[in-house]
C-alpha cells in the first residue's frame, strides 16, 4: 500500500477529511500557529478514530524552514534576507502576519486576508511589515538558531501532535 499525504494549508475541514480517508498530513506554520495546528491535529486524530482507524497511526508532518548553527545572531543574519525575499514574494502570507503588527488592525467585517489590499502602503511601510513578518516568523514558525533553541522548537511541535518535521533547507 502506497502511503498518501494530504497537503493542508490550514483548513480544519481538510484535516478532518484526511483523517476519515486514512491519509497522512503535510502542513506548515505559514498563517497558523503551533497551537492552531495542535487543534487541527486533534480534529484529524478524532476523524481517524470515528472512521474506525487507529488515530495514532496517521502521520502529521510539519514543514519548517530550517537553519541550525552555533551562533544565534549568525543564523538570524544568514536567514534574514532570504526569508524577507520569500515573504515579500508571498504577499498573501505577509497579510496573515499583518494582523499581529500593531500598526494594522483587522478591519471590521474582514475575515479573509484576500479581502485586504496592501497596495496603498509606501515602500517604507511595506519594508517595516516585511521586517515584522520576518521577526515573527523567525521566532515562531521556523527551525532556526542554535541546537538548543531548535530542540525546544522540536519539543513544542511534538507536544502539538506533530510526528515528523520536513526541513526546508533554503540557505545553502
Secondary structure, DSSP 8 states (H G I E B T S, - for coil): ----EEE-SS-HHHHHHHHHHT-EEEEE-TTS-HHHHHHHHHHHHHHHHHTTS-GGGS-EEEEEEEEEES-HHHHHHHHHHHHHHHHHH-HHHHHHHHTTSTT----TT--SGGG---TT--HHHHHHHHHHHHHHHHHHTSEEEEHHHHHHHHHHHHHTT--EEEEE----
